[in-house]
């Protein structure tokens, strides 16, 4: 039986008759116009009015096995959000398409034992036949307009797939982002797969072929740690979460400002273009909101799990036709110069047509082209953007929006200033020297500088050595690689309370006062500073600035490294304090913890080492942050410990493999193929010249010849396998 709970203030609800459509008219708001707003990026962001009412729209075909779980999670999240402040309430609007006998059962199970003061009320809107995701969302929004009791400015609309399950804190983590600035139209959290082990989406973006994509889709969670759970609802003193500024959000599970949805729709039209049915309808809405100078945010601390394809995976031919056709139609309506953009999109379609990834793709692509022509002949998008967008705007990278620093309560114990992480693998001698130096500098047990050692593999136990230096020892039981171990340590040290994380190699020795200098400099850093690069020197005293403080590699630099040339180096003379550094080495690097967490930490695909620090620096620069040089903090660095342990053959295989991987991630598959070919040709040339030169890294000419021959022939040298110990 369908339960309807009354509002918390005792007023009666205003339900629509069951199975009766509210129509397309703006019921109850025909004369209400959305208020004017400040475009994003013009002046100081203006806070919006507090949000008091949430309209949670769930379109369903009744076929998802997750429907009951999805509704239960939304009700729990809405109840928690409503309990955080007086006067809040929520509507759960379920739009059932076709015969859905299980929907009533799912709603009853979601509401549980009804309470008279339950702030969450429910409405079931029945549609006789499937109409598509866009039409179902519009129908739910129209129902919400009739049921809403709060003004338009105090409403937020949540669209959640029937195969998505949100966490209980989902609403209360997302709503403050909309309340913080009236120029933000939409916000979503981190969406994972059904198992919660991989990223399904982190906002919307476009690749170089102008295909819309879920950012970070398919990657591991890395440093996206699950936020600590709390039984108490959030209040006004809760620390705001940081966010990512993205092009748009996915309607899989997202919040929209009600006024922004009204702005995005043309007179007499609805926010979602129903001609698109499913796929790209949320991309189309995101582009129109971007054309209206609205912003979109992603809050990684808000989580949802998604069983992707629960309702569309059974008909791949229809999916292909909708994806390819809707993509071309949306791009034609949104681009400022659609000719070049569509040419790029069609080039990718032709590649898929020649080498289709599945048997039905070729026919689906042709049908999609015909569908795009049909949509364009019928007119533009619903409302159209206020201004058309450039290709650069479509391909913009996410930018970080750091949260304001929390003020500790009076009498609270002092938090750590810098949390230090040491990634160790088979370098016991270097680690022993580092821990001895740590004790010699009276840093052992200092609450301002907690030390954590992540052991990727060792020949002898490290427990007693770490305990003597006051260090925490983390033993994951397998080799996570440098990036994976750093992320593992980052998650394990969240309780330290330190806003900055110092990543160290075990062959590093801090000079007296180095950590104190880093902590003092970090306190004065503006928000756009992602981290600090301390001064590194050889044991003989010679500075390592040329190797340490490099610029980010360009295409020509990557090709030079593929040919065993050094590429661009850093400055020969040490730069002054505060100089911006594009790509500091991660042998000793201080990074803002929040920036690392918002980006998901280091990329664990660069296994076991090399180029993960280059990739991190590039992503931080894309996000609008930079590193600064801090020569007041000095460290002694003994290079080459890991290379000597690996051996020249395995080092060469791993280094060049990650070089090609970085080239592909930054510049595409075609350029990565060029880099890979250059590696093999250069290895062959270096092999032929080996009798005339003495190897620098290899122990002897025989070892160098074997490694270069394997590289030239494209053979895999014996390398460290993920999860292994060697």
C-alpha positions in Angstrom: 0.0 0.0 0.0 1.2 3.5 -0.8 1.8 5.6 2.3 1.6 9.4 2.3 3.1 11.1 5.4 1.9 14.5 6.5 4.4 17.4 6.9 6.2 18.1 10.1 4.4 21.4 10.8 0.9 19.8 10.7 -0.3 21.3 7.4 -2.1 19.0 5.0 -0.4 17.9 1.8 -1.6 18.8 -1.6 -1.4 15.5 -3.6 -2.4 15.1 -7.2 -4.9 12.4 -8.0 -3.2 9.1 -8.7 -2.6 8.3 -12.4 -3.4 11.9 -13.4 -0.7 13.9 -15.2 -0.1 17.5 -14.2 0.4 18.4 -17.8 3.2 20.6 -19.2 1.9 23.9 -17.7 3.9 25.4 -14.9 1.3 24.4 -12.4 1.1 26.8 -9.5 3.9 29.0 -10.9 2.6 30.3 -14.2 3.2 33.9 -13.2 6.4 33.4 -11.2 9.6 34.2 -13.1 13.0 33.0 -12.0 15.0 35.8 -10.3 18.0 37.4 -11.9 21.3 35.9 -11.0 25.0 36.8 -11.1 26.9 34.9 -13.8 29.7 32.7 -12.5 33.1 34.4 -12.3 31.9 38.0 -12.1 32.8 39.4 -8.7 32.4 37.8 -5.4 30.0 34.8 -5.4 26.7 35.8 -3.9 25.2 33.3 -1.4 21.8 31.9 -2.3 18.9 31.6 0.0 18.8 28.6 2.4 17.4 25.6 0.7 14.3 24.4 2.6 12.7 21.9 0.2 14.1 19.0 -1.8 12.1 17.4 -4.7 13.6 13.9 -5.3 12.6 12.6 -8.7 13.2 8.9 -9.5 12.2 7.8 -13.0 11.8 4.0 -13.2 10.6 1.3 -15.6 10.1 -1.0 -12.5 12.7 -3.4 -13.8 15.7 -2.4 -11.7 16.6 -4.8 -9.0 17.9 -1.9 -7.1 14.7 0.2 -7.0 13.8 -0.7 -3.4 17.4 0.0 -2.2 17.5 3.3 -4.2 14.2 4.6 -2.7 15.2 3.5 0.8 18.5 5.4 0.5 16.9 8.6 -0.9 14.3 8.6 2.0 17.1 8.1 4.6 19.2 10.9 3.1 16.2 13.3 2.9 15.2 12.6 6.5 18.7 13.2 7.7 19.0 16.5 5.7 15.5 17.6 6.9 16.5 17.0 10.5 19.5 19.3 10.2 17.4 22.5 10.3 13.9 23.5 11.2 11.5 24.0 8.3 13.1 21.6 5.9 11.1 19.0 4.0 11.3 16.7 1.0 9.1 15.1 -1.6 9.9 11.7 -3.1 8.4 11.7 -6.6 8.5 8.3 -8.3 7.7 8.4 -12.0 6.8 4.8 -13.0 6.7 4.1 -16.8 4.5 1.3 -17.9 3.1 -1.5 -15.8 5.2 -1.5 -12.6 3.6 -3.8 -10.0 6.8 -3.8 -7.8 6.9 0.0 -7.4 4.2 0.1 -4.7 6.1 -2.5 -2.7 9.4 -0.6 -3.1 7.8 2.6 -1.9 6.2 0.9 1.1 9.6 -0.7 2.0 11.4 2.6 1.6 9.1 4.5 3.9 9.0 1.8 6.6 6.7 2.4 9.5 5.1 5.8 8.7 5.3 8.6 11.2 3.0 11.5 11.5 5.9 14.0 11.7 7.9 12.4 8.8 9.4 15.3 6.8 9.5 13.1 3.7 6.3 12.6 1.7 5.8 10.6 -1.5 3.9 10.8 -4.7 3.7 8.1 -7.4 3.2 9.4 -10.9 2.1 6.6 -13.3 2.7 6.8 -17.0 1.0 4.2 -19.2 4.0 3.5 -21.5 7.8 4.1 -21.4 8.6 7.7 -22.5 12.3 7.9 -21.9 14.5 9.3 -19.2 14.2 13.0 -20.3 10.3 12.9 -20.5 10.1 11.1 -17.1 12.3 13.7 -15.4 10.2 16.5 -16.9 7.0 14.8 -15.7 8.5 14.5 -12.2 9.6 18.1 -12.2 6.1 19.2 -13.2 4.6 17.2 -10.4 7.0 18.8 -8.0 6.0 22.3 -9.0 2.4 21.4 -8.0 3.3 19.8 -4.7 6.0 22.3 -3.6 5.2 24.5 -0.6 8.4 26.6 -0.6 9.3 29.5 -3.0 11.3 28.6 -6.1 14.5 30.1 -4.6 14.4 27.7 -1.7 14.0 24.5 -3.7 16.5 22.0 -4.9 15.6 19.2 -7.3 17.4 15.8 -7.1 17.3 13.4 -10.1 18.3 9.9 -9.2 18.4 6.8 -11.4 16.4 3.8 -10.1 19.7 1.8 -10.1 21.6 4.3 -8.1 22.0 4.1 -4.3 23.0 7.3 -2.5 24.7 7.4 1.0 22.8 8.8 3.9 24.8 12.0 4.0 24.4 12.6 0.3 22.0 15.5 0.4 23.6 17.3 3.4 27.0 17.2 1.7 25.7 18.6 -1.6 23.2 21.2 -0.6 25.8 23.5 1.1 27.6 23.9 -2.2 24.4 25.3 -3.8 23.8 27.5 -0.8 27.3 28.9 -0.9 26.9 30.5 -4.3 23.9 31.4 -6.4 26.0 31.0 -9.6 26.3 27.2 -9.1 23.4 25.4 -10.8 24.2 21.8 -10.2 26.2 19.5 -8.0 26.9 15.8 -7.8 29.0 13.5 -5.7 31.4 10.7 -6.5 29.5 7.9 -8.2 31.1 4.4 -8.0 30.3 1.1 -9.5 28.0 -1.4 -7.7 30.9 -2.8 -5.7 32.1 0.6 -4.6 35.7 -0.3 -5.8 35.9 1.8 -9.0 34.8 5.2 -10.2 31.7 5.3 -12.4 31.7 9.1 -12.8 33.1 12.3 -11.3 31.2 14.9 -13.4 30.9 15.4 -17.1 33.6 16.3 -19.6 34.6 15.9 -23.3 37.6 14.1 -24.7 39.6 15.2 -27.7 37.1 13.5 -30.0 34.3 15.5 -28.4 32.7 12.4 -26.9 31.0 13.2 -23.6 32.4 11.1 -20.8 32.2 10.5 -17.1 35.4 11.9 -15.7 37.8 9.3 -14.2 35.4 6.5 -15.3 36.7 3.0 -14.6 39.7 4.0 -12.5 40.3 2.8 -8.9 39.3 5.0 -6.0 42.9 5.9 -5.1 42.8 8.5 -2.4 39.0 9.1 -2.6 38.5 7.8 0.9 35.0 7.2 2.2 34.1 10.1 4.5 33.8 9.4 8.2 30.2 8.6 9.1 28.4 10.5 11.8 25.1 9.7 13.5 24.3 13.4 14.1 22.8 15.5 11.3 24.9 18.4 10.0 24.6 21.8 11.5 25.8 25.3 10.7 29.2 24.5 12.3 30.0 21.6 10.0 33.2 22.0 8.0 32.4 22.6 4.4 33.7 20.0 1.9 36.0 20.9 -1.0 34.7 20.5 -4.5 35.7 20.3 -8.2 34.5 22.8 -10.7 33.4 20.8 -13.8 31.6 21.4 -17.1 28.4 19.6 -15.9 27.0 16.8 -13.8 25.5 13.5 -14.7 21.8 13.0 -13.9 22.6 9.5 -12.6 22.5 11.1 -9.1 22.7 14.9 -9.0 21.1 18.0 -7.5 19.9 21.0 -9.5 18.9 24.5 -8.3 15.2 24.9 -9.2 15.7 28.4 -10.5 18.5 27.3 -12.8 16.2 24.6 -14.3 13.7 27.3 -15.1 16.4 29.5 -16.7 17.6 26.6 -18.8 14.1 25.9 -20.4 12.7 28.1 -23.2 9.1 29.4 -22.7 6.7 26.6 -23.0 9.5 24.0 -23.0 10.9 21.8 -20.2 14.6 21.6 -19.0 15.3 18.2 -20.5 14.9 17.8 -24.2 12.5 14.9 -24.6 13.5 14.4 -28.3 16.8 12.9 -26.9 14.9 10.3 -25.0 17.9 8.8 -23.1 21.6 9.5 -23.3 23.1 13.0 -23.7 19.9 14.6 -22.2 21.9 15.6 -19.1 24.9 16.7 -21.3 22.5 18.9 -23.3 21.2 20.4 -20.1 24.7 20.9 -18.8 25.8 22.8 -21.9 22.8 25.1 -21.8 23.5 25.8 -18.1 27.1 26.5 -19.0 25.9 28.8 -21.8 24.0 30.7 -19.2 27.2 31.1 -17.2 26.1 28.8 -14.4 28.7 26.6 -12.7 28.7 22.9 -11.8 30.5 21.2 -8.9 31.5 17.7 -7.8 31.8 16.9 -4.1 33.8 13.7 -3.8 32.9 13.2 -0.1 29.2 12.6 -1.2 28.9 9.1 -2.5 26.5 7.1 -4.6 26.7 3.6 -6.1 25.5 2.9 -9.6 24.5 -0.3 -11.3 25.2 1.0 -14.8 23.0 -0.2 -17.6 20.3 -1.8 -15.4 17.5 -0.7 -17.8 19.3 0.0 -21.1 21.9 -2.8 -21.4 19.4 -5.3 -22.9 19.1 -3.3 -26.2 22.7 -2.4 -27.4 21.6 -1.5 -30.9 19.1 1.1 -29.6 21.8 2.4 -27.2 24.3 2.9 -30.0 21.8 4.7 -32.2 20.8 7.1 -29.4 24.4 7.8 -28.3 25.8 8.6 -31.7 22.8 10.5 -32.9 22.2 12.5 -29.8 25.9 13.4 -29.5 26.0 15.0 -33.0 22.7 16.8 -32.4 23.8 18.3 -29.1 27.1 19.4 -30.4 25.5 21.1 -33.4 23.2 23.1 -31.1 25.9 24.1 -28.5 29.1 24.8 -30.4 30.0 28.3 -31.5 31.6 27.0 -34.6 30.0 23.6 -35.2 31.9 22.8 -38.4 35.2 22.0 -36.9 33.7 20.3 -33.8 31.4 18.1 -35.9 34.3 17.2 -38.2 36.3 16.0 -35.2 33.3 14.0 -33.9 32.6 12.5 -37.3 36.2 11.5 -37.6 35.9 9.4 -34.5 32.6 7.9 -35.8 34.4 6.9 -39.0 37.1 5.1 -37.0 34.4 3.2 -35.1 32.7 2.5 -38.4 35.9 1.0 -39.9 36.8 -1.0 -36.8 33.5 -1.4 -34.9 34.0 -2.4 -31.2 31.0 -4.7 -31.4 28.9 -6.3 -34.2 25.9 -4.0 -33.9 28.0 -0.8 -33.8 28.3 -0.2 -37.6 24.5 -0.3 -38.1 23.9 1.8 -35.0 26.3 4.5 -36.1 24.6 4.9 -39.5 21.2 4.9 -37.8 22.6 7.5 -35.3 23.6 9.8 -38.2 20.2 9.7 -39.6 18.7 10.3 -36.2 20.9 13.4 -35.8 19.8 14.8 -39.2 16.2 14.2 -38.1 16.6 16.0 -34.8 18.4 19.0 -36.5 15.6 19.4 -39.1 13.1 19.6 -36.2 14.8 22.5 -34.6 17.5 23.3 -32.0 17.8 22.2 -28.4 15.2 23.0 -25.8 15.8 26.6 -25.1 19.3 26.8 -26.6 22.2 28.3 -24.7 22.4 32.0 -24.1 25.7 31.8 -25.8 27.3 29.1 -27.8 30.5 27.4 -26.5 33.9 26.9 -27.9 35.7 23.5 -28.2 38.1 24.7 -25.5 35.3 25.3 -23.1 33.9 21.9 -23.7 37.3 20.3 -23.0 38.2 22.3 -20.0 39.7 20.4 -17.1 38.2 20.2 -13.6 39.4 23.0 -11.2 39.7 22.7 -7.5 37.5 24.7 -5.1 39.2 24.3 -1.7 37.1 24.5 1.4 37.6 27.1 4.1 39.9 26.0 6.9 38.1 24.8 9.9 38.6 26.7 13.2 39.4 24.3 16.1 37.2 24.7 19.2 38.8 26.4 22.2 40.8 24.1 24.3 41.3 21.5 21.6 44.7 19.7 21.4 47.0 21.1 18.7 46.7 19.4 15.3 49.7 18.1 13.4 51.4 20.6 11.1 52.9 18.2 8.6 52.1 14.5 8.2 55.1 12.7 6.7 54.8 9.6 4.5 57.8 7.4 3.6 57.3 4.9 0.8 59.6 1.9 1.4 60.6 -1.0 -0.9 63.7 -3.0 -0.2 65.9 -0.1 1.0 66.3 -1.0 4.6 69.7 0.7 4.9 68.3 4.1 3.7 65.2 3.8 5.8 67.4 3.0 8.9 69.5 6.2 8.3 66.3 8.3 7.8 64.8 7.0 11.1 68.0 7.6 12.9 68.1 11.1 11.6 64.5 11.6 12.7 65.4 10.6 16.2 68.5 12.7 16.2 66.5 15.8 15.3 64.1 15.1 18.3 61.2 14.6 15.9 60.3 11.2 17.2 56.9 11.4 19.0 56.5 15.1 18.1 52.7 15.5 17.6 53.3 18.3 15.1 55.2 16.0 12.7 53.7 12.5 12.7 55.7 10.0 10.7 54.2 7.0 8.8 56.2 4.3 6.9 54.3 2.3 4.2 56.2 -0.9 3.6 55.8 -2.2 0.0 58.2 -5.0 0.7 61.2 -5.6 2.9 63.8 -8.3 3.6 63.6 -8.1 7.4 60.9 -6.8 9.9 60.7 -3.1 10.3 58.5 -2.9 13.4 61.1 -2.3 16.1 63.0 0.2 13.9 59.9 2.2 13.2 58.7 2.0 16.9 62.0 3.4 18.1 61.6 6.4 15.9 58.0 6.9 16.9 56.8 6.1 13.4 53.6 4.2 12.4 54.2 1.2 10.2 51.7 0.3 7.5 52.1 -3.1 5.9 49.6 -3.7 3.1 51.0 -7.1 2.5 51.8 -6.5 -1.2 53.6 -4.1 -3.4 51.3 -1.2 -4.1 53.8 0.8 -6.1 54.9 4.3 -5.1 51.5 5.9 -6.0 49.4 3.2 -4.4 51.5 3.3 -1.2 51.3 7.1 -1.0 47.5 6.9 -1.4 47.3 4.1 1.2 49.2 6.3 3.6 47.1 9.3 2.8 44.0 7.5 3.7 45.5 6.0 6.9 46.7 9.4 8.2 43.5 11.4 7.9 43.1 11.3 11.6 46.4 13.2 12.1 44.6 16.4 11.3 47.5 17.8 9.3 46.5 20.0 6.3 49.8 19.2 4.6 51.4 15.9 3.6 55.2 15.4 3.1 56.0 12.5 0.8 59.6 11.2 1.2 61.7 8.6 -0.4 63.6 6.4 2.1 67.0 7.7 0.7 66.2 11.2 2.0 67.7 12.8 5.1 66.2 16.0 6.5 68.5 18.8 7.6 68.0 20.5 11.0 64.9 22.8 10.9 63.7 21.5 7.5 60.3 20.3 8.7 59.8 23.4 10.8 60.6 25.6 7.8 58.1 23.7 5.6 55.4 24.1 8.2 56.0 27.8 8.7 56.1 28.5 4.9 52.9 26.4 4.4 51.0 28.4 6.9 51.6 31.5 4.8 50.7 29.9 1.4 47.7 31.3 -0.4 44.9 28.8 -1.5 46.3 28.6 -5.1 49.5 27.0 -3.9 49.2 23.2 -4.1 52.5 22.4 -2.4 56.1 23.2 -1.7 59.3 21.8 -3.1 62.2 21.8 -0.6 65.8 22.2 -1.5 67.5 18.9 -2.4 71.2 18.4 -2.5 73.7 15.6 -3.0 75.7 14.3 0.0 78.6 16.3 -1.4 76.6 19.5 -1.1 75.9 20.0 -4.8 72.3 21.2 -5.4 69.9 19.0 -7.4 67.8 21.9 -8.8 68.4 20.9 -12.4 67.0 17.4 -11.9 64.4 18.4 -9.2 62.7 21.6 -10.5 61.8 20.7 -14.0 59.1 22.2 -16.2 56.3 19.9 -17.4 57.4 17.9 -20.4 56.1 18.9 -23.8 55.7 16.6 -26.8 59.2 17.2 -27.9 60.5 16.6 -24.4 58.8 13.2 -24.3 60.2 12.3 -27.6 63.7 13.3 -26.4 63.3 11.1 -23.3 62.2 8.2 -25.6 65.5 8.7 -27.4 67.4 8.5 -24.1 68.1 12.3 -24.1 67.5 14.4 -21.0 64.9 16.7 -22.4 64.3 20.0 -20.6 66.1 20.4 -17.2 65.4 22.7 -14.4 67.5 25.8 -13.6 71.2 25.3 -13.3 71.3 28.0 -10.5 69.0 27.6 -7.6 65.9 29.9 -7.9 64.9 32.3 -5.2 62.3 31.3 -2.6 58.7 31.4 -3.7 59.5 30.7 -7.4 56.8 28.7 -9.1 57.8 25.2 -10.1 55.8 23.2 -12.7 57.0 19.7 -11.9 59.0 19.1 -8.7 60.3 15.6 -8.0 58.3 13.6 -5.5 61.5 12.4 -3.7 60.6 15.1 -1.1 57.4 17.0 -1.8 55.0 18.8 0.5 51.4 18.7 -0.9 48.1 20.2 0.4 46.1 17.2 1.7 42.8 18.5 0.4 44.1 19.1 -3.1 45.4 15.5 -3.1 42.1 14.1 -1.9 40.0 16.1 -4.4 42.1 14.8 -7.3 42.1 11.2 -5.9 45.7 11.2 -5.0 48.5 9.9 -7.3 47.6 7.8 -10.3 48.2 4.2 -9.5 48.4 3.2 -13.1 52.0 4.4 -13.0 53.2 1.1 -11.4 55.5 0.7 -9.6 57.2 4.1 -10.0 58.2 7.0 -12.3 56.0 9.6 -14.0 53.3 9.5 -11.2 54.7 12.8 -9.9 54.8 14.3 -13.4 51.1 13.3 -13.9 50.2 14.8 -10.4 51.9 18.1 -11.2 50.1 18.3 -14.6 46.7 17.6 -13.0 47.3 20.2 -10.3 48.2 22.7 -12.9 45.1 21.9 -14.9 43.1 22.4 -11.7 44.5 25.9 -11.3 47.1 25.2 -8.6 50.9 25.5 -8.6 54.0 24.5 -6.6 56.5 26.9 -5.0 60.1 26.5 -4.1 61.1 26.5 -0.4 65.0 26.5 -0.1 64.8 27.2 3.6 63.9 23.5 4.0 66.9 21.4 3.0 67.1 17.6 2.5 70.0 15.3 1.5 69.1 13.0 -1.4 71.0 9.9 -2.4 69.7 9.0 -5.9 69.5 5.6 -7.5 68.6 3.3 -4.6 65.5 1.9 -6.3 67.3 1.5 -9.7 70.1 -0.5 -8.3 67.6 -2.8 -6.5 65.5 -3.3 -9.7 68.3 -3.9 -12.1 68.9 -2.1 -15.4 66.6 -4.3 -17.5 63.5 -4.0 -15.3 64.1 -0.3 -14.7 64.3 0.4 -18.5 61.1 -1.6 -19.1 59.2 0.2 -16.3 60.5 3.7 -17.0 59.8 3.6 -20.8 56.4 1.9 -20.2 55.3 4.7 -17.9 56.7 7.3 -20.3 54.4 5.9 -23.0 51.5 5.7 -20.6 51.9 9.4 -19.7 52.2 10.4 -23.3 48.9 8.6 -24.0 47.1 10.1 -21.1 48.2 13.6 -21.9 48.4 13.7 -25.7 46.4 10.7 -27.0 47.0 7.2 -28.5 48.5 8.4 -31.8 51.3 10.3 -30.1 51.9 7.5 -27.6 52.5 5.2 -30.5 55.1 7.6 -31.9 56.8 7.7 -28.5 56.8 3.9 -28.3 58.3 3.6 -31.8 60.9 6.1 -30.8 61.8 4.1 -27.7 62.4 0.9 -29.8 64.4 2.7 -32.5 66.6 4.5 -29.9 67.2 1.3 -28.0 68.4 -0.3 -31.2 70.7 2.6 -32.0 72.0 2.6 -28.5 72.6 -1.1 -28.7 74.7 -0.7 -31.9 76.7 2.1 -30.2 77.3 0.1 -27.0 80.9 -1.1 -28.0 81.9 2.6 -28.3 80.5 3.8 -25.0 80.4 2.8 -21.4 77.0 2.2 -19.8 76.1 4.6 -17.1 73.3 2.9 -15.2 73.9 -0.8 -16.1 76.6 -2.7 -14.2 78.3 -3.8 -17.4 77.9 -4.0 -21.1 76.4 -7.4 -21.1 73.6 -6.3 -18.8 73.0 -3.2 -20.9 73.0 -5.2 -24.1 70.3 -7.6 -22.8 68.1 -4.8 -21.6 68.4 -2.7 -24.8 67.8 -5.8 -27.0 64.6 -6.7 -25.1 63.4 -3.1 -25.4 64.2 -2.9 -29.1 62.4 -6.1 -29.8 59.4 -5.1 -27.7 59.9 -7.9 -25.3 58.7 -7.6 -21.7 61.6 -7.6 -19.3 61.1 -9.3 -16.0 59.2 -6.6 -14.2 57.5 -6.1 -10.8 53.9 -7.3 -11.1 51.2 -5.4 -9.3 50.6 -6.9 -5.9 53.9 -8.8 -6.1 56.9 -8.5 -3.9 59.6 -8.3 -6.5 
